[in-house]
Amino acid sequence: MPERGNVYRTNVPNRLDRLPWSGFHWLVIFALGIAWILDGLEVTVVGSLSGALSESPMLHLTGSQIGAAASAYLIGAVGGALFFGWLTDRLGRKKLFTVTVLVYLVATIACGLSWDFWSFAFFRMMTGAGIGGEYAAVNATIQELIPARRRGFTDLVVNGSFWLGAAIGALGAYVVLDPAIMPPEIGWRAAFIIGGMLGFIVLFLRRFLPESPRWLMTHGQPEEAERVVGEIEARVQRETGRPLPPVPPGFLTLRTDVQSWFAAGAKALVTRYRRQAWLGVTLMAAQAFCYNAVFFTYALVLTRFYGVASGNVGLFILPFAVGNFLGPLMLGRLFDTVGRRIMITATYGLSGVLMVMTGWMFAVGWLDAVQQTLAWTVIFFFASAAASSAYLTVGESFPLEVRAIAISLFYAFGTGVGGVAGPALFGVLIDTGNRISIFYGYLLGGLLMIGASVVAALLAADAERRSLEDVAPPLSSV
């Protein structure tokens, strides 16, 4: 609607949320969610290749060095999330897509050309920087373009698609490490290079996505926001072949005279949104420690404690990855129907209890390699939905103007505290060769997940099927 001075009335959110599902929404999922598939592919490749990296005549990495390289990746992801997340809120969602993907694919290819531990660790850190930037921009954009009634399920499945890439990576590692196909020293390098080359698919698909109208309307470009929404509506109507549903009543009144809301957003995080901040920190840290501690070192557990050949590790990671994807896929709709609070509490608590129990069975030697894999598959069926809901919760809980940097901040804190420490700690514990020592690490991860479930029960919002602007009003709203 027309501007009055520095104030503008808009119904852009209502227009986006009432749209029927169409090819446009599938494009959003594939163009943005494919980054998670590529991330899962290359991270799983590292886990599956850890045996080959240890046996490489050029790198010859120890267990501690493999853990340190995993931590370097996560340190890069923290820095990339903070830097690119700030730019995403400042310059727009679409502008950062190309940059973050380019950083990712160049660094991943470079990993395949590494010549020693330090070069490998540096390139892993740069790969993490690109992926960290992706987490902020992609999660923010998906939430802003997907209708509210499907936001929870869609966001969980997109985040869970990481494990589709993980399954592909597990199979790919099994192929490239087969001596009958290529020498192992060439195989692990090819795995990185091929993964990086696939990043060009992302660059192509994202050319067809618009800037987020929600970002435009809160950054002094209301006319452009109206134009983009009009194009999306015309496209959806053309794709569905039916008239669009009527726009629900209601308007937002927004200021248009402020381009950067960083300072106001930082103040809001520690005042008005303090409860949401504590919830975000807890959920992110718990899932990051739990996931990264187990996943980044799982291949070492298989090879050292169960005698699995390094070339066969991918076959054990494959069912683990499938279970992780099926969790968000099968449980995701419940986050939009049963509700956010109940489902977050349940998935965090159940995965934590199961982790403690399985860790004890590992410590006393009750499991073989197959049983261990089945146990982790069941645990992370629930833990995967829990971890994906952490990103969903953080994105929904904070105003649009600082959504990307909020995702970045909590991802960075959770990854820094839980993710970086986890692989390094477990690498050291595995090097001791003592099952009881490793159990204490699993116990810590399980207790963190249980603690997060309690916090979610107390602080999580009932955000299901509600507009983002209803859950967290924009800072620019009048």
N, C-alpha and C positions, 0 to 999 in steps of 0.2 A: 504494500500500500504506500501512498505518497509519504515523503519525508516531511517532517516538521522540525526545522532547525537541524539539530543533531540526533533526532529521534526517528525511528522507523518501525512501523508495524508490519509483521510478517506471519504467514501461516505455513512457511516452508516445512517445518517438522511434521505438521498434520498431513500435508500433501505427500510427503515421502512415506510416512508410516501407514497410510491407507492404501498404498499401491498393491495390487495383486502380484503374486510371484510370477516372474517372467524370465526371458532369456537374459535381460539386463542383470538381474540378480545372480544368475549363474555365471555371467562374465565377471562380476565382482568377486565371486568365490574363487573362480579358477585363476584370474589374473593376480589376485592378492594372496590367496591361500597356497598357490604353488610354491611360494617362497618357503613355506613351512615344510613342504615335501622335500625341497632341495636341502633345507637345513637338516632334516632328519636323515636324508641320504648321506650327506657328508659327515655328520657326527657319528652315524652308525658305522660308516666306513672306517673311521678312526678307531672305534671300539673293536670292530671285527679285525682290523689290521694290526692291532697292538702286538699280537704275537709276531707278525711279519716285521714290524718296526723293531722289535727286540732282536730278531734274527738277522736284520739287514746288515750286510758287511760294511756299509757306509755309515748308517746312523747308529745301529746297535744300542738302542735305547734301553735303559733299565726301567723297572717298574716305577721307581720314583720319578724318572724323567718323563715317562708317559703320563703320570699323574700331573706333573708340573706343566706339560704341554697342554693338557686339558684345562688346567687352571689359567694358562696364558690365553687360551681361547675365551674363557669366561671373563677374564680381565678386559680383553678387547671388547667383548659384548657389553660390558658395563660402560666403558668409555664411549662406545658407539651409540648406545642407547641414550645416554645423557646429551651428547652433542647433537646427534641427528634428531632426537626427540624435541629439543629446544628449537631447532630449525624448522621442524614440522609444524609446530604451533606458530612460529614466527612467519614462515614463508609459504606454508600451505602443504597439504598432503601430497598432491600430485608431483610437485617439483622435486621432492626428496626420493621418489621411487627409483628413478634412474640412477641417482648417485649411490644409494645404498646397495642396489643390485650390482652395480659395476665394481664397487669395492669388494663385495662378496666373491664375485666370479673371478676377478683378477687374483685375489689372495688365495682362493682355493686352488687355482691352477698352479700358482707359485709353490703351494705345499708339495705338489708332485715333483717339483724341481729342487727340493731341499737337499743340502749336502752335509749338514750336521745338525746336532740338537738345537743349537741357537737359531739357525735359519728356520728350522721347522717350527720352533716355538714362536718366532716372530711372525711368520706367515699365518700361523694358527690364530695369533692375536688379531691380525688384520682381518681375517675371515670373521672372527667374532664381532669385530667393529661393524662390519656390514650387516650381519644378522641382528645385532642389537638395535641398529637403526630401523630395521624392518619391523621389529616387534612393536615399536611405538607407532609408526606411521600406518602399518597395515591394520593393527587392532583398532585404532581410532577410526580409520576410514570404513572398515566393515561395519562397525557399530553405528556409524552415522548414515550409512546408505541402506542397511537392511531394515525392513519394517519391524516395529517393536514386538509384534506378536511372535516373530521367529528369531529374534535377536539372540536369545540364549542358546538355542539349539545350533544355530548357524555358527556362532562364535566358538562354541565348544568343538564342533566337528572340524572347523577350519584349523583351530589350534591342534586338535588331535590328528590332523592329516600329516603332522610331523612324522607319525609312525608309519604312514604309507611309504614315505621316503626311507624310513628306517628299515622296513621290510625289503624294499628295493635294494638298499645299500647292503643288507645282510646277504641277499642272493648274489648281488654284484661282487661282493668281497669273496664269496665262495668260488665264483667263476675266475676272477683275476688271480686268485691264489692257487689255482689248479696248475701244477707244474706241467701238465700235459698241454695246457693252452699257452702259457707264457711263463718265463722265469719269475719267481716271486719278487725279485728286486725291481723288475719292470712292472709287475702286476700292481703293487701297491701305489706306484707312481701314476699308472694309468687310471686307477680308481679316482684319484683326486682330480686329474685333468679332465676326465669325462664329466664328473660332477660339476666342475666349473663351467664347462662348455654349455651344459644344459641351462645355465642361468640366462642365456640369450633368449630362451623361450619367454621368460618373464618380461624382458624388455619389450618384446614384440606385443604381448597381450596387453600390457599396461598403456600402450598408446591409445587404446580405445576407451579408457576410463576418464570420466570428467573429474574436475576438482570437487571436493565435498561442498555441497550447497550450504550445509550447516557451518562449515568453516568460513565460507564467503560472507554469510549474513552477519557473523560476529566480528568480522575484520574489515568493516567499512566498505563492503562491496555488495550491498543489498540488491542492486539492479542485476548484477552478474549472477547472484544466487537465484533470483527469479527466472532468469533466462535459462540457467542450467537445469533447474527443476522442470521448466516447461519442456525442454528437450527430452528429459528422462520420461516425463509423462507421455509425450507423443510416441516415444519409442516403446514404452510398455503397452500402450493401447494398440499400437501396430502389431506388436508381437502376440498379444493375447487375442486380438480380433474382437474385443468387447469394449463397451464404454467403461470408463473408470468409475469406481464408487465415488459417491459425493464426499467432499472434503469435510471432515468433522469441524464443528464450530470452534472458535477460539483463535486468538492471535497472541504473538509475543511482541512486546514493545522493547526495542533494543537501541542502544546508543551506537552511533556510527563514527564517532570522533576519536576513537582510540584504536590504534593498530596493534599495540603490544600489551598484553594483559599479564605479563610474567610477574611483575612485582605484586600486583593485586592477587594473582593466583597463589604466589608463595605465601602471602599473608593468610589467605583463606585456608590453605592446607593445614596450618598450625592453629587456626582459631575455629572457624565455622565447620570445617571438615576434619576436626581432630579425631573423632571416632572412626571415620572412614579410613583415616591415615593409619591408625593402629591396626585396623582390620587388614588393610592392604599389606603392611609390613609383615604381619604374622603369616598370612596365607602365602605370600611370595617366598619368604625365607624358608618355611617348612617344606614346601614342595620342591624348592631348588636344591636344598640339602639332600632330601630323600632321593630325588631323581638322579642328580649328577653324581652323588656318591656311589650309587649302585650301578648306574648305566655306564659311566665312563671307565669303570674298572671290572665290569662283569666278565669280559674276555679273559682277564688275568685270573679271576677266580676259576673259570672253566679250565684253563690250561694248567694252572699250578696245583689246584686242589682236586680236580677230577680227571686230570690227564687227557683232556680233549686236545687233539691236534689243532694247531693254529689255523690250518686251512679249513677246519670243520666248524669253527666258532660261529660263522654266519648261519649255519643250520639251527643252532640253538637260539640265536637272537631272533630268528624269523618268527617263531610263535610268540615270543615275548613282545615283539613289535605289533603283531596282529592283535593281541589282547589289548594293547594300549590304544589302538585305534577303535576297536569295538566298544570300549568303555564309553567314550564321548558319543559315539554313534548310537548306541542302544540306550544310554541314560540321559542323553542331551535333552530330549523332549520333556523329560520330567522337570528340568530346571525352568521350563516355561509353563508347566501345568501344576505340579505339586508345589513348586516354589523354590526360590533361590536359597533361602535360609535353611530349610529342611535338607535339601540335597547337598549343599556345601558341607553342612555339619556331618551328614551321614557318610559321604564319600571320604572325607578326611579322617573321620574317626575309625571307620572300618579298615581302611588301608593301613593306618597306624597300628592297630591291634594285630592284624595279619602279619605285618612286617616284623614285629617283635617275636611272634610265635615262630615264624619261618627262620628268623635269625638264630633262635635257640636250637631248632632242629639241625641247622647247618653246623652249629658249634659242637653239638654232641655226635655228629656224624651219621644222622639218621637218613640223609638224602643222598641219592646219586645225581649225576649230571642231569638226567631227564626229569627226575622228581624236583630238583632245584629249579629247573626252568619252568615246569608247570606251576610251582608255587609262586614264582615271581610273576608269571602270566596272570594268575588270579589276583594277586595283590595289585598289580598295576592296571588291571581292568578298572578298578575303582580309583586308584591314585591318578590315573590319566584324566578322568573326568574332574577330579578334584583340582589338579594342576591347571587344567584349561579354565575352570571356573574362577581361578584366581585372577587371570587376565581379564575375564569378563567382568568380574566384580570391580576391579580397579578402574577399568574403562568407564563403567556406568556410574561410578560413585563421585566423579569430580566434574566440574563445569567444562563445557566444550572448549573454551578458550585455552585451557591448560590440560586438556585430556591427554595429549601425546606426551607431554613432559611429565605428567603424573604417572602414566604407565612406565615411562623411562625411569623415573626416580624409584618406584617400588620394585621394578624389575632389577634395577641396579643394586638396590639395597639387598633384596632377596638373593640375587646371584652373588653379590660380593660376600655376604655373610654365610649363606648356605651353599651356594654353588661352587665358589672358588675354594673354600675350605674343604668341602666334601671330597672331591677327587684326590686332592693332595693328602688329606688325612687317610683315606682308604688305600692310597698307593703305599704309604708308609706301613699301614697295618698289614697289608698283603705281603710286603717284603719281610715281615717278621715270621711269616709262615705259621702263625699261631691262630687257630680258629676262634679261640675265646677272645683274642684281641679284636678280631674282625667283628665278632658278635656285638661287642660294645659299640662299634660304629653303627651297626644295624639297630641296636637298641635306642641310640640317640635319635636316629632318623624316625623311628616309630613313635617315640615320645613327642617329638616336635609336631608330627602330624596329628596326634591325639590332642595336644595342646591347642593347635590351630582350630580343631573342630569345636572346642569349647568356646574359643573367642568368636568363631562364626555364629554359634548359637546365641551369643549375647549381642553381637554388633551388626550382623549382616542385615541388609535392607531387603524388603520384599519388592524387588525391582521387576519382577516378571510382568511382561506385557504392558509395561508402562513406558511412555515417551522418555527419552534421555533427558529432555528439558524438565520433565516432571520430577524425575529422580534427583537431578542436580541442576537447578536453574542456572542459565548462563550468567557469567559475571557482568556481561553487558546489558542484562535485562533491567528495565526501569520499573 
